[in-house]
Amino acid sequence: MRSKLTPKPRKSVSDYVEEIKRTNKLKSSSTASASFPTITISREFGCEGFPLAKAIIQKLSGSEAGWELYSRDLINAISEESDLLEELYDKDNSTERNKLFQDLQELLNVAPSDYTRYKELAQNVCLIGEQGRAVIVGSGASILAQKETNFFNVRVTGSFAFRSGRIAKELNVSQYEAERIVTEQSSKRVEFIQKFSRQDISDPSLYHLVFRNDHFNADQMADLIVEAMKKIGML
């Protein structure tokens, strides 16, 4: 089911790793203090998270450098491919690394047995977001971004009828089966976030914008997000 709902990466995992390293190197050598924005999308299961991410990237494709879409699957794959934290934060940069560790320690609320797994995901979400020009869907990114000034956080909600109807269409299953999937996956998503942090993912104060997907489609939401970011000087 996940493969049908989560888009395939447009390039290999190693290419993403090299791009993150290259961007980090350019950022480190630059004298400019401004950082590029990253957009996080948190959504209730069945809402248009990935269509929204793609619409945002399409609208921002005229920028001088391309934007990238990151899912939790892709971030986990990047974690398995390379230890970005070790490679991007060398011994001479221990102050920045310690700050990252401290911020994550405050945000993570997991059992010791789960800590390493969640910490690795959280670290790479932060590292990817730090580079800017990224749209991160899921992964608890909006929670991890609370102390970061270059993150713009979006929440997409929808009625149960809307979400189950969309899943029935996307997966070509009966309405009854779609309702079962939405109920089950919604519970798993809440459980993941509860294990991940102390935050309530539905808390509107975590976000710059909250949308009701019943009333706004992906293209309309993308327009409003881009406009809002321009209004507050993030674009």
Contacts in CASP RR format, 6 or more apart in sequence:
PFRMAT RR
TARGET T0000
AUTHOR 0000-0000-0000
METHOD contacts of the structure
MODEL  1
MRSKLTPKPRKSVSDYVEEIKRTNKLKSSSTASASFPTITISREFGCEGF
PLAKAIIQKLSGSEAGWELYSRDLINAISEESDLLEELYDKDNSTERNKL
FQDLQELLNVAPSDYTRYKELAQNVCLIGEQGRAVIVGSGASILAQKETN
FFNVRVTGSFAFRSGRIAKELNVSQYEAERIVTEQSSKRVEFIQKFSRQD
ISDPSLYHLVFRNDHFNADQMADLIVEAMKKIGML
1 171 0 8 1.000
1 181 0 8 1.000
2 73 0 8 1.000
4 170 0 8 1.000
4 171 0 8 1.000
5 50 0 8 1.000
5 170 0 8 1.000
5 171 0 8 1.000
6 50 0 8 1.000
6 71 0 8 1.000
6 73 0 8 1.000
7 50 0 8 1.000
7 54 0 8 1.000
7 69 0 8 1.000
7 71 0 8 1.000
9 16 0 8 1.000
9 74 0 8 1.000
9 77 0 8 1.000
13 74 0 8 1.000
13 77 0 8 1.000
13 78 0 8 1.000
13 81 0 8 1.000
14 81 0 8 1.000
14 82 0 8 1.000
16 68 0 8 1.000
16 74 0 8 1.000
16 78 0 8 1.000
17 78 0 8 1.000
17 81 0 8 1.000
17 82 0 8 1.000
17 84 0 8 1.000
19 68 0 8 1.000
20 78 0 8 1.000
20 84 0 8 1.000
20 88 0 8 1.000
20 127 0 8 1.000
20 128 0 8 1.000
20 131 0 8 1.000
21 84 0 8 1.000
21 87 0 8 1.000
21 88 0 8 1.000
23 131 0 8 1.000
23 132 0 8 1.000
23 133 0 8 1.000
24 88 0 8 1.000
24 127 0 8 1.000
24 130 0 8 1.000
24 131 0 8 1.000
27 35 0 8 1.000
27 131 0 8 1.000
35 130 0 8 1.000
35 132 0 8 1.000
35 149 0 8 1.000
35 150 0 8 1.000
36 131 0 8 1.000
36 132 0 8 1.000
36 133 0 8 1.000
36 150 0 8 1.000
37 132 0 8 1.000
37 133 0 8 1.000
37 150 0 8 1.000
37 151 0 8 1.000
37 152 0 8 1.000
37 229 0 8 1.000
37 234 0 8 1.000
37 235 0 8 1.000
38 128 0 8 1.000
38 129 0 8 1.000
38 130 0 8 1.000
38 131 0 8 1.000
38 132 0 8 1.000
38 133 0 8 1.000
38 134 0 8 1.000
38 135 0 8 1.000
38 136 0 8 1.000
38 145 0 8 1.000
38 148 0 8 1.000
38 150 0 8 1.000
38 151 0 8 1.000
38 152 0 8 1.000
39 53 0 8 1.000
39 56 0 8 1.000
39 134 0 8 1.000
39 135 0 8 1.000
39 136 0 8 1.000
39 151 0 8 1.000
39 152 0 8 1.000
39 153 0 8 1.000
39 154 0 8 1.000
39 225 0 8 1.000
39 229 0 8 1.000
40 135 0 8 1.000
40 136 0 8 1.000
40 137 0 8 1.000
40 138 0 8 1.000
40 140 0 8 1.000
40 141 0 8 1.000
40 142 0 8 1.000
40 145 0 8 1.000
40 151 0 8 1.000
40 152 0 8 1.000
40 153 0 8 1.000
40 154 0 8 1.000
41 49 0 8 1.000
41 52 0 8 1.000
41 53 0 8 1.000
41 135 0 8 1.000
41 136 0 8 1.000
41 137 0 8 1.000
41 138 0 8 1.000
41 142 0 8 1.000
41 154 0 8 1.000
41 155 0 8 1.000
41 156 0 8 1.000
42 138 0 8 1.000
42 140 0 8 1.000
42 141 0 8 1.000
42 142 0 8 1.000
42 153 0 8 1.000
42 154 0 8 1.000
42 155 0 8 1.000
42 156 0 8 1.000
42 201 0 8 1.000
42 206 0 8 1.000
42 207 0 8 1.000
43 49 0 8 1.000
43 52 0 8 1.000
43 137 0 8 1.000
43 138 0 8 1.000
43 155 0 8 1.000
43 156 0 8 1.000
43 157 0 8 1.000
43 213 0 8 1.000
44 156 0 8 1.000
44 157 0 8 1.000
44 158 0 8 1.000
44 163 0 8 1.000
44 186 0 8 1.000
44 189 0 8 1.000
45 163 0 8 1.000
45 167 0 8 1.000
45 182 0 8 1.000
45 185 0 8 1.000
45 186 0 8 1.000
45 189 0 8 1.000
46 163 0 8 1.000
46 164 0 8 1.000
46 166 0 8 1.000
46 167 0 8 1.000
46 182 0 8 1.000
46 185 0 8 1.000
47 156 0 8 1.000
47 157 0 8 1.000
47 158 0 8 1.000
47 162 0 8 1.000
47 163 0 8 1.000
47 166 0 8 1.000
47 213 0 8 1.000
48 156 0 8 1.000
48 166 0 8 1.000
48 213 0 8 1.000
48 217 0 8 1.000
48 218 0 8 1.000
48 221 0 8 1.000
49 137 0 8 1.000
49 156 0 8 1.000
49 218 0 8 1.000
50 69 0 8 1.000
50 71 0 8 1.000
50 137 0 8 1.000
51 218 0 8 1.000
52 154 0 8 1.000
52 156 0 8 1.000
52 218 0 8 1.000
52 221 0 8 1.000
52 222 0 8 1.000
53 69 0 8 1.000
53 135 0 8 1.000
53 137 0 8 1.000
54 69 0 8 1.000
54 218 0 8 1.000
55 218 0 8 1.000
55 219 0 8 1.000
55 221 0 8 1.000
55 222 0 8 1.000
56 67 0 8 1.000
56 135 0 8 1.000
56 222 0 8 1.000
56 225 0 8 1.000
56 226 0 8 1.000
57 66 0 8 1.000
57 67 0 8 1.000
57 68 0 8 1.000
57 69 0 8 1.000
57 135 0 8 1.000
58 222 0 8 1.000
59 222 0 8 1.000
59 223 0 8 1.000
59 226 0 8 1.000
60 66 0 8 1.000
60 67 0 8 1.000
60 133 0 8 1.000
60 226 0 8 1.000
60 235 0 8 1.000
61 67 0 8 1.000
63 133 0 8 1.000
65 133 0 8 1.000
66 133 0 8 1.000
67 133 0 8 1.000
67 134 0 8 1.000
67 135 0 8 1.000
68 133 0 8 1.000
68 134 0 8 1.000
68 135 0 8 1.000
69 134 0 8 1.000
69 135 0 8 1.000
69 137 0 8 1.000
70 128 0 8 1.000
70 134 0 8 1.000
70 135 0 8 1.000
70 136 0 8 1.000
70 137 0 8 1.000
70 139 0 8 1.000
71 137 0 8 1.000
71 138 0 8 1.000
71 139 0 8 1.000
72 121 0 8 1.000
72 137 0 8 1.000
72 138 0 8 1.000
72 139 0 8 1.000
75 121 0 8 1.000
75 124 0 8 1.000
75 125 0 8 1.000
75 128 0 8 1.000
75 136 0 8 1.000
75 139 0 8 1.000
76 121 0 8 1.000
78 84 0 8 1.000
78 124 0 8 1.000
78 128 0 8 1.000
79 120 0 8 1.000
79 121 0 8 1.000
79 124 0 8 1.000
84 123 0 8 1.000
84 124 0 8 1.000
84 127 0 8 1.000
85 97 0 8 1.000
85 100 0 8 1.000
85 123 0 8 1.000
85 124 0 8 1.000
85 127 0 8 1.000
88 127 0 8 1.000
89 96 0 8 1.000
89 97 0 8 1.000
89 100 0 8 1.000
100 123 0 8 1.000
100 126 0 8 1.000
103 126 0 8 1.000
103 147 0 8 1.000
104 119 0 8 1.000
104 122 0 8 1.000
104 123 0 8 1.000
104 126 0 8 1.000
104 144 0 8 1.000
107 122 0 8 1.000
107 143 0 8 1.000
107 144 0 8 1.000
107 146 0 8 1.000
107 197 0 8 1.000
107 198 0 8 1.000
107 199 0 8 1.000
108 115 0 8 1.000
108 118 0 8 1.000
108 119 0 8 1.000
108 122 0 8 1.000
108 196 0 8 1.000
108 197 0 8 1.000
109 195 0 8 1.000
109 196 0 8 1.000
109 197 0 8 1.000
109 198 0 8 1.000
110 118 0 8 1.000
110 195 0 8 1.000
110 196 0 8 1.000
111 195 0 8 1.000
114 195 0 8 1.000
118 195 0 8 1.000
118 196 0 8 1.000
121 139 0 8 1.000
122 144 0 8 1.000
122 196 0 8 1.000
125 136 0 8 1.000
125 139 0 8 1.000
125 140 0 8 1.000
125 141 0 8 1.000
125 144 0 8 1.000
126 144 0 8 1.000
126 148 0 8 1.000
128 134 0 8 1.000
128 136 0 8 1.000
129 136 0 8 1.000
129 141 0 8 1.000
129 145 0 8 1.000
129 148 0 8 1.000
129 150 0 8 1.000
129 151 0 8 1.000
130 148 0 8 1.000
130 150 0 8 1.000
132 150 0 8 1.000
140 193 0 8 1.000
140 196 0 8 1.000
140 197 0 8 1.000
140 201 0 8 1.000
141 151 0 8 1.000
141 153 0 8 1.000
142 151 0 8 1.000
142 153 0 8 1.000
142 154 0 8 1.000
142 155 0 8 1.000
142 201 0 8 1.000
142 206 0 8 1.000
142 207 0 8 1.000
143 193 0 8 1.000
143 196 0 8 1.000
143 197 0 8 1.000
143 199 0 8 1.000
143 201 0 8 1.000
143 206 0 8 1.000
144 197 0 8 1.000
145 151 0 8 1.000
145 153 0 8 1.000
146 206 0 8 1.000
150 234 0 8 1.000
152 208 0 8 1.000
152 225 0 8 1.000
152 228 0 8 1.000
152 229 0 8 1.000
152 234 0 8 1.000
153 206 0 8 1.000
153 207 0 8 1.000
153 208 0 8 1.000
153 209 0 8 1.000
154 207 0 8 1.000
154 208 0 8 1.000
154 209 0 8 1.000
154 210 0 8 1.000
154 211 0 8 1.000
154 221 0 8 1.000
154 225 0 8 1.000
155 202 0 8 1.000
155 204 0 8 1.000
155 206 0 8 1.000
155 207 0 8 1.000
155 209 0 8 1.000
155 210 0 8 1.000
155 211 0 8 1.000
156 210 0 8 1.000
156 211 0 8 1.000
156 213 0 8 1.000
156 221 0 8 1.000
157 202 0 8 1.000
157 210 0 8 1.000
157 211 0 8 1.000
157 212 0 8 1.000
157 213 0 8 1.000
158 212 0 8 1.000
158 213 0 8 1.000
158 214 0 8 1.000
159 212 0 8 1.000
159 214 0 8 1.000
160 179 0 8 1.000
160 182 0 8 1.000
162 213 0 8 1.000
162 214 0 8 1.000
163 182 0 8 1.000
163 213 0 8 1.000
164 175 0 8 1.000
164 178 0 8 1.000
164 179 0 8 1.000
164 181 0 8 1.000
164 182 0 8 1.000
165 175 0 8 1.000
165 178 0 8 1.000
167 173 0 8 1.000
167 178 0 8 1.000
167 181 0 8 1.000
167 182 0 8 1.000
168 174 0 8 1.000
168 175 0 8 1.000
168 177 0 8 1.000
168 178 0 8 1.000
171 178 0 8 1.000
171 181 0 8 1.000
173 181 0 8 1.000
189 201 0 8 1.000
190 201 0 8 1.000
193 199 0 8 1.000
193 201 0 8 1.000
199 206 0 8 1.000
204 210 0 8 1.000
208 228 0 8 1.000
208 232 0 8 1.000
209 224 0 8 1.000
209 225 0 8 1.000
209 228 0 8 1.000
211 221 0 8 1.000
211 224 0 8 1.000
213 221 0 8 1.000
216 224 0 8 1.000
226 235 0 8 1.000
229 235 0 8 1.000
END
